[in-house]
Amino acid sequence: MSLRGLQTFSRMIRGRRLFAAGLQCCRCRLSCHVKRHYSLLPDDVKSLRALVNPEVSRIRNIGIMAHIDAGKTTTTERMLYYAGYTRALGDVDDGDTVTDFMAQERERGITIQSAAVTFDWKSHRINLIDTPGHVDFTLEVERALRVLDGAVAVFDASAGVEAQTLTVWRQAEKHHIPCVCFLNKMDKPAANLSFCIESIRQKLKANPVLLQIPVGSGKNFTGVVDLLTSQKLMWKMKSMRDDGRVFEVKALDRSDDPDLLQVVSDARTALIEQVADLDDEFAELLLTDFSENFDAIPSNKLQEAVRRVTLARKGVPVLCGSSLRNKGVQPLLDAIPAYLPAPNERHHDVVRWYKDDLCALAFKVLHDKQRGPLVFLRIYSGTLKPQMALHNINRNSTERMSRLLVPFADQHVEIPSMTAGNIALTVGLKQTVTGDTIVSSKASAAAAARRAQNDSEAGKRSRECASVILSGVEVPDPVFFCTIEPPSMSKQADLESVLNCLQREDPSLKVRVDPDSGQTILCGMGELHIEIIHDRIRREHGIETHLGPLQVAYRETILHEASASDTLDRTVGERRHVVTVELAVRPVDVASVGGSCELAFTEELEGQLSAEMKEAVENGVHSSFLQGPLLGYPLQSVSTLMQRVTIEPGTSPAMVSACVSRCMLKALRLAGGQVLEPVMLLEVTVGDDHLSSVLGDLAQRRGTVRDIQSRHDNKVLLATVPLAEMMGYSTVLRTLTSGNATFSLELDTYEAMNPQEQNTLLKRLSGLL
């Protein structure tokens, strides 16, 4: 059998579900031998019970998010194994995990694209998305969190909150997503519970609600104590091959370690007091029924209160374990339905407006060589069935979906229908892209719009709500770009087709053609991002492309206020077009507008312009924002005020846009240009003996040290460094520290270049250097 055939066979085996549903109830003292059945039939991938349409209250749509190497994929792998959906425990280092199925992911041992899996756990349906931890692929986290109802944040127990942890946490907060924290790698010698709790409180500004106390530390970590039930959960591994499926649960008694009993008693008292402070209903219950003895509060009442606190986002439950050592994952699985919300607890307005009509959001697109485009949909209302004609509100087009699938990484199961609250995979939607709203018909969208208008609350809300179009996915701007060339002109058309497919899959990848040279420009989120795209073009599509040198995507802004006016008088055929424009531009504080550009009209002009001409003016201004006057980079932090627009009858909107663009260019040149460069937040973890070498290298890279913290036997260096100075930093750091350091980068802000660096850049880009 060929190598490709063996790999396919291996994936088929790995994806098959164990029929023994009794394995889900793992909390027993006695080891029980269960006969496991395997099958190669595609229908056996999933459980046959209630696969398609569970009750919406029993559905959980969650994401696994964390800093790189915190253990997201390993935790996901253990969840699938304990739920009975894989026959063996996969390992990231061995390249045989379910969710990391791309060749690049298995070679590098990192997650590059989010992967969705669906499985059952104790009568609940869990739709889980494993997300990347690398900053270059932060869009994958963004679009996953956009459609999820809850998240599990995984932490390295020896490191606490790290750089990318902050990024993904902010993304979850933006979408108001309740979270559960899992302190992973408790078996590491440097694991520290109190350090992690404090870092969550200080760095994430969150309120950690500790639900478990670890038993033992480092290599002696053997289990946890559940503070709600005062039970000890112990994994007594007899060998390294023990899969952790069976563990012992027993109540704490006097025979246990006195120090442990005291720690648990203090922690449970603190938990009760903390929850009482956060939940009024629980506080009232304590004061009325258990005022004499708080410890007598039933565990189910305490759990219900913790759930209310979590859903209200007043606190985040914290659990601990070691996924690699197969300890603590089953309680984490229990915590997902216990504390994270069902879809009907998220109160989306569209559910009320569309009622039983279909409304779904496309949040991800993949291309399959056999099936064509595969579109992931989150269904908010209604039912989805194969062969349905679906209306895309964003594209104003109707397409027919041919097949409906349940996602399971790269193995999928075809199903007859899917109800609200679920995540589905569709075949046949060739025009749909990330962020599109999908409904059953134009009529259903119109009916929902009428309900939204009649809603007394919706009348006070934004235009976006009233339009009944789901908000899409916010795509970050690229920070790197380079040229890409095919091996020959005969491959140019193939390369363009491939790039179109990749852009549809990955909206953070931008492709444009340079108007002067005619070269194709590839824009991405970082060195690794562009490297992966280049490798995919070669492996998946067989085109050996050549990449030019990486360049930083700078921005531009203006230095002063300036005003300009312009008149366009042009005759095209027998039609005369006359328009006069007056406007003013001024720099604005980056913090006040988030770095974006803004446009405003005077009150008088606002009432004079028709909707068509106002749109023409906006198009002219926004096109000028895309290309600054200094080097042609996009503008940032510029405010434009339209003061006067005089349009003669018969003037076309295109001429209005052209006149506005020309007037904007005049004003921007008068205001003076300034180049802004992306500045990265750098976090380096290094030993004391190599700290001075790293600091010396950072000084040469125009870095600014913000803080140096101690973390166990290492130092954590926090600094800001211009992105242009970070090319190839991983290789340099490896050389300086003999491979004994790690680092992470995150975009911090755009800062003005100093005059010397700006002049050097101008000369280099002008071809003088």
Secondary structure, DSSP 4 states (H G I P E B T S, - for coil): --HHHHHHHHHHHHTPPP--GGGG--B-SS-----------GGGGS-SSS-S---GGGEEEEEEEESTTSSHHHHHHHHHHHTT--SS---TTTT--SS--SHHHHHHTS--S-EEEEEEETTEEEEEEE---SGGGHHHHHHHHHH-SEEEEEEETTTBS-HHHHHHHHHHHHTT--EEEEEE-TTSTT--HHHHHHHHHHHS---EEE-EEEES-GGG--EEEETTTTEEEE---SSTT--S-SBEEEE--TTS-HHHHHHHHHHHHHHHHHHHHH-HHHHHHHHHHSSS-GGGS-HHHHHHHHHHHHHTTS-EEEEE-BTTTTBSHHHHHHHHHHHSPPGGGS--HHHHHHTTS-EEEEEEEEEETTTEEEEEEEEEESEE-TT-EEEETTTTEEEE--EEEEEETTEEEE-S-EETT-EEEEE--SS--TT-EEES-HHHHHHHHHHHHH-TTGGGS-HHHHTTPPP--PPPPPSEEEEEE-SSGGGHHHHHHHHHHHHHH-TT-EEEE-TTT--EEEEESSHHHHHHHHHHHHHHH----EE---EE--EEEESS-EEEEEEEEEEETTEEEEEEEEEEEEE--HHHHTT--EEEE-HHHHHHS-HHHHHHHHHHHHHHHTS-TTTSPPB-SEEEEEEEEEE-TT--HHHHHHHHHHHHHHHHHHH-EEEEEEEEEEEEEEEHHHHHHHHHHHHHTT-EEEEEEEETTEEEEEEEEEGGGGTTHHHHHHHHHTT-EEEEEEEEEEEEPPHHHHHHHHHHHTT--
